[in-house]
Amino acid sequence: MLNVDPDDRQQRMLFKPGVLRAQLGDTVKFVASDRGHNAQSIDGMTPDGAEDFRGRINEEIEITLSAEGTYGYLCQPHQTMGMIGFILVGDFTTNLDAVREAAGSLRGRDTSRRVAEYLAEIDAIATDEGLA
């Protein structure tokens, strides 16, 4: 959870990486590198069989990836500034249509730009892995 990307100072309010590939059963830790952020699942962007999560502001949380699919998450205070991310687990295409649909409910110019960027990256990964 970062205010500024150390590799590209023009990028602000972000999770790094924005798209993470993981395996079923892995644990992901959201590190509060900068204050004022949280990590929580986005409605409609949690695979079937997985639980939604919601960390408090300034709280580092860990989630265990209990189902294959795409997990969408955000920082509640900075969502409109594009502070979102995705975790891809196993055959992450299982709920990708639902993720795309739910993405339409997110607001903010920076969010729309970052969602489009991340979904293009996810599509490229799906093609590379023969899932598209």
C-alpha positions in Angstrom: 0.0 0.0 0.0 1.9 3.0 -1.3 1.4 6.8 -1.7 4.0 6.9 -4.5 5.5 4.2 -6.6 9.3 4.2 -5.9 10.0 3.0 -9.5 7.7 5.6 -11.1 7.1 8.7 -9.0 4.3 9.8 -11.3 2.2 6.9 -10.1 0.4 7.6 -6.9 -1.9 5.8 -4.6 -1.3 2.2 -5.6 -0.8 -1.4 -4.5 2.4 -2.9 -5.9 2.2 -5.1 -7.8 -1.2 -4.1 -9.1 -1.7 -7.6 -10.6 -0.3 -10.5 -8.7 -0.2 -14.1 -9.8 -0.5 -16.6 -6.9 -1.3 -20.3 -6.3 -4.3 -21.8 -4.5 -3.6 -21.9 -0.8 -1.0 -19.1 -0.9 -1.2 -16.3 1.7 -1.0 -12.7 0.6 0.1 -10.0 3.1 -1.0 -6.4 2.5 1.8 -4.3 3.9 1.0 -0.8 5.2 4.1 0.8 3.8 2.5 4.2 3.9 -0.2 5.3 6.4 -3.8 6.1 5.6 -4.6 2.9 3.6 -6.5 -0.3 3.9 -7.1 -3.3 1.7 -10.6 -4.8 1.2 -12.3 -7.0 -1.4 -14.5 -5.4 -4.0 -18.1 -6.4 -4.1 -18.6 -8.9 -7.0 -14.9 -9.5 -7.4 -14.4 -12.5 -5.0 -14.4 -16.0 -6.5 -17.1 -18.4 -5.4 -16.0 -20.2 -2.3 -13.7 -17.4 -1.1 -14.4 -15.0 1.7 -14.5 -11.2 1.4 -12.0 -9.4 3.5 -11.7 -5.9 4.9 -8.7 -4.5 6.8 -8.8 -1.4 8.9 -6.9 1.8 8.0 -3.1 1.4 8.7 -3.6 -2.4 9.3 -1.5 -5.0 7.7 -3.6 -8.0 6.9 -3.1 -11.4 5.4 -5.5 -13.4 3.3 -5.3 -17.0 2.3 -6.4 -17.7 -1.2 -9.0 -20.4 -0.8 -10.5 -20.5 -4.3 -9.4 -20.2 -7.9 -10.4 -17.1 -9.7 -9.7 -13.3 -9.8 -9.8 -11.4 -6.5 -10.3 -7.6 -6.8 -9.4 -5.4 -3.9 -9.1 -1.7 -3.2 -8.1 0.9 -0.6 -11.5 2.4 0.5 -10.2 6.0 1.1 -8.3 6.1 -2.2 -10.4 4.0 -4.5 -11.5 6.9 -6.7 -7.8 7.7 -7.1 -7.2 4.3 -8.7 -5.9 2.4 -5.6 -7.1 -1.0 -6.7 -5.5 -4.3 -7.5 -6.1 -7.9 -8.6 -4.9 -11.3 -7.5 -5.0 -14.2 -10.0 -5.3 -17.7 -8.6 -5.2 -20.9 -10.6 -7.7 -20.7 -13.5 -8.4 -17.0 -12.8 -10.8 -16.8 -15.7 -13.6 -18.6 -13.8 -15.1 -15.3 -12.5 -13.4 -12.8 -14.9 -16.7 -11.9 -16.6 -18.2 -11.0 -13.1 -15.1 -9.0 -12.3 -15.4 -7.0 -15.5 -19.1 -6.3 -14.7 -18.4 -5.3 -11.2 -15.6 -3.0 -12.4 -18.2 -0.9 -14.1 -19.5 0.2 -10.7 -16.1 1.7 -9.6 -15.9 5.5 -9.9 -13.0 7.8 -10.6 -11.1 8.8 -13.7 -7.9 7.3 -12.3 -9.7 4.2 -11.3 -11.2 3.7 -14.8 -7.7 4.1 -16.3 -6.1 1.7 -13.9 -8.9 -0.9 -14.3 -8.5 -0.8 -18.1 -4.7 -1.1 -17.7 -4.9 -4.0 -15.3 -7.6 -5.9 -17.3 -5.5 -5.6 -20.4 -2.6 -7.1 -18.4 -4.8 -9.9 -17.1 -6.0 -10.7 -20.6 -2.4 -10.9 -21.8 -1.6 -13.3 -18.9 -4.7 -15.4 -19.8 -3.5 -15.6 -23.5 0.1 -16.5 -22.5 -1.2 -19.3 -20.2 -3.7 -20.6 -22.7 -6.7 -19.6 -20.6 -8.2 -17.1 -23.1 
